[in-house]
């Protein structure tokens, strides 16, 4: 049973803490925010015992085993390194950092300190993902030729807010586009080539992007993300033997349909747990606890090199779009 500390409590952190308390035996022991009143409200809402006046005090708390970093993307590296330097395990909200260079810095520091570190890419730990991994491994879909995935939402424009502010790591690719890109990496691994086209928001961050990822095998991934419109948020993995279609909001707990090639035969799988939406964050927390109990410093399901590779793809796409970002 891990004792967690939360840095930068907000909406995402609230969902994580609620899921952790509801569906695991782990508990959040402490919270810290740059705004003490926010930390106090968060602690009262989620039954957290300690409120620290600074991030430094929280990572020094001997009653904290692991730190969850839930701040804007621009702060991930600094806060992760702060926790690692204090000898704490760390779970960093996706993306692990602003770019692949920052992610490598976090990986080097964690490995040197011998602490566990992972990007909180929760979709990797959902039951449907574990089952899909088995289907791929056993060749049920045949030779995979194509992955398609999209994630778009309509966000109200606020140049100072996290989504559109380049100083906070804004843009579609780092925030929601990482999910379609992750799925392609999950199925195929890192691409041989990245081709990106799209448009920028008024602040210069990537507002919309379409990506073609190409692989040495001839396989492709066709991916899309946007901040300007709500899309179906669906994904398909197409192979020579069968096609697997994930439900809308493919990155959350749900299900999928498997259709045999050249046949009307369909098989349906739906997550039987009853866990839905952000409750699925509990699966990654359980996996982290299991990995640490096993003495691991990285997750074999989502190792740090996978997080770095995701950011290399995003770096390439953002560079092709000419998107603005905070200097590392």
N, C-alpha and C positions, 0 to 999 in steps of 0.2 A: 504494500500500500504506500504509494508515493505521496509526499507532502509537497504541494505545488505552491509557487509564488507567481503572481501575475503582474507583469509590467504593462502599463498603459491600458487600463480597463475601459472598454467601450462596448459597442454592439457585438462585435465578433467575440471578444473575450467573454461577454455575458452568455452567449450561446454555448461556448466551450465549457464554462464553469457549470452551467445548468445541466448539460449533457453528462459531464463527468460526475456530478453529485447524484444525478438521477439513475445512471446506468452502470456505475462502477463503484468500487469501494475506496477509490482515491478521494482525497480532499484537498481543497485549496486552503492553505494555512495563512497566506499573507498577500497583500496587494499594495502596489505603490503607483502613484500618478504624479505628473507635474502639477496637477491641481488637487490639493489635499481634499477639498470638498467632494470632488468626483470619486476619489478613492473611498471616502467615508460612505457615500451613497451606495457604491458598488458592494462594499463589505456588508452593509446593512441588508441589502437586497438578497445576497447569496450566502449569508451566514458565515462570513469570513472573520476569523478571530483577530487578526493583526492588520493594522494599517500603518505602513511606513511612510515617513516624510520624504524619502528620496529613493531612487532606484538603487543607489549605493548601499543604503541601509537594508533594503530587501535582500540583495544578493549576499550580504554578509550575515543574514539571519541563519543561525545554526539549525533551526527547525525547518528550513526549506531544503528539500532534496533536489528539486528541478524547477527551472524558471520557464514560464510561458511568455514569449514576447509577442504582443498583439498590437504593437504600435504601427503607424504608417510605414510604408516600405523604406522610406528614407532613413529611418532610425534602426532598422533591423540589425545592420552590422554592428553599430556602436553598442546596442544593448545586448546583443549576443556575446560580443567580446567581453563586455562587463561581467556577465554571468559566468562565462568560461574562466576568466581571470580569477574569479572568486571560488573556482573549483566546483561550480554547479553544473549539473546536466541542463540541457536547454532544448526547448521545442520552439521553433521560430515560425510564425505564420508565413504562409506562402505570399510572395516568392521569398526564398531564403534571403535574398539581398537585392539591391538595385540592379546588379549586373553580375556576370560570371566572375569578374575579378574580385569583387567583394565576397562572393560566395566561396571562392578559393581561400580567401583570408580567414573566413570563419572555419572552414574545414581544417586548415593548417593549425589554427589555434586549438581547436577541440582535440585533434589528434595528439598534439604536443602535450596537452593537459591531461589526456586520458579520460575525458568525460564524454558522455553520450550527447550527440547533437543530431537533430533531424529537422527538416522542413515539414511543416504541418500541412501536407497535401493529403487531406483526409480521404479523398475519393479512392486513393490507393488501397485503403484498409476496409472498404465497405464489402459486405458479403458478396455482392454481385461481381465485384472486381476479382475477388479470390476465386470465384467459380469460373469466371471468364479466363483467368490465368490457367486454370486446369484444362479447360476446353482447348485453349491454344496449345498448351504443352502436349496434349494427347492427339493433336492433329484433327480434331472434330471438324473444323472449318476448312481444312485443306491448306493449300498455299495461299496465304493472305496477300491480296493484291491491292486493296484499297481501304483506307480509313477516312470517313467523313465525320466532321463534328463542328458544331457551332455553339456559340454562347454570346448572345447579344441582349442588352437591356437598355431601356431609355432612362438616362440619368439627367436630372435637372442641372443645368449648367451653373456652376459656382466656381469662379476662377481661383478662389482661395481654398476650396475644399480638397479633400484627399484625392478624389477621382480625376480632377482636371488640373491640379497644381503640379507643375514639373518639379518644384522644389520638394514635394512630398512623394515623388515617384509615381505621379499620375499617369493615366493612359490605359487603354483597353487591354493591351497585351499583358502587362504585369498584373493586372487586377483580375479580369475574368477570362482573358484569352489564354491564360496559362492552363486552363482546364482542357480545351481541345488539344493544345500542344502536348500536354502531359499524356493524353490518351494515345496520340500517335507514337510518342516515345515508349509508352508502356507496351504497345504492340510490336513496334519495329526497332526501337532503339534510336539513337541520334541519326539524323538524316545526312546523306552525302551532300545535298544541296538544299538551300532555302531560297525560295522566290516569294517576295512579298509586294503587295500593292495595297493602296488604301488612301485614307485622307486624315488630315490633322484637325484637332479641335482648335478653337480660337487661341488657346494658350500655347499651342505648339506641341502638345502631347498627341500621341496616336489615338484618334477617335474611332477609327474603323480600319480593319485590316483583313485581307484575304491572303492566305498562305498556301503555297504548294511545297510540300516536303517530298523530295525525291530520294530514292534509295538505290544502292548498287544492284539490287535484285530486279529493278524495274517497277517495284511497288511505289505507290504514292499515298500521301495524305493530303486531303483537301480540307482546309480549316478556315473558320471565319469567326470574327468577333467584332462587336460594335458597342459604342456607348450611346448611339442615337436611336435605336429601335429595338423592340423586343422580338426575338427570334424563337423558333421552335425549341432550341436548346436540346437537340437530338444528336445521336451519334450512331454510326453504322460501321461494323467491321465485316468486310466482304472477302470471302475466300472461294477457292475453286470448288469446295464441297458444300458450303453453306454460308448464309448471311445471318449475322447477329445484329439486331436492331435494339439499342437501348431506349428506354422510355425517355420522354421529355424530362429535362433537368437530370441528364445522364450522370452528373457528378454528385448526385445525392442518393440516399437509399431508395431503391426502387426495384425494377425488374427489366427483363428483356425477352424478346421473341427470337427464336432460332428457326430459320426457314431453310430447308434442304434445297440445293440447286436443282433446277429443272423439275420441281415437284411442288405441289400445294401443301405438302406436309409441314406442319408448324408445331414447335414445342414452346410452351410458355413457362417462364420462371418468374416468380415474384418473391421478394424478401418476406419470409414468414414471421419475422421478429416483431412486426408492428412498429418498429423504430422508423421514424420518418423525419425529413427535413434536417435541421441542424442537430437533432438528437444523434445523428450519425457521427458527430464529432467524437462520441464516446469510443468508437472502434479504434481510432488512432491513439487515444489515451491508453486504452487497454494494451495495444501493441507496444507502446513505449514502455509501459510498466513491465511487460513480459520480456522485452529485449534487455532492459536494465537488470532484471532479476537473473537473466542468463549471462550477465557479465559482458554484454556487447556494448560497444561505443558508437555503433551505427546500426541502422535498421537494414537487414538483408532485403526487406521488401521495398524500401525507398532509401538507398544509400546516398551519401552526400554527392558522389559523382553523378548520380541521376539528376540531382538538383542543379548541379553546375552545368550539365549538358542542356537542361531545359533553358537555363538563362543564356547559354551560348546561342541557342536557336532564337530566343527573344531578342538578344542583342543584335543578331544579324537582321531580323525583320525590322526592328526599330531603326537601325542604321539605314536600311533601304528606304524607309518612309521619311527619313529626315526628322524624326521625332526629337523634341527637346527633352532634356533630362538634367537633373542636378549633377554637377561634376562629382566624381568619386573622390 
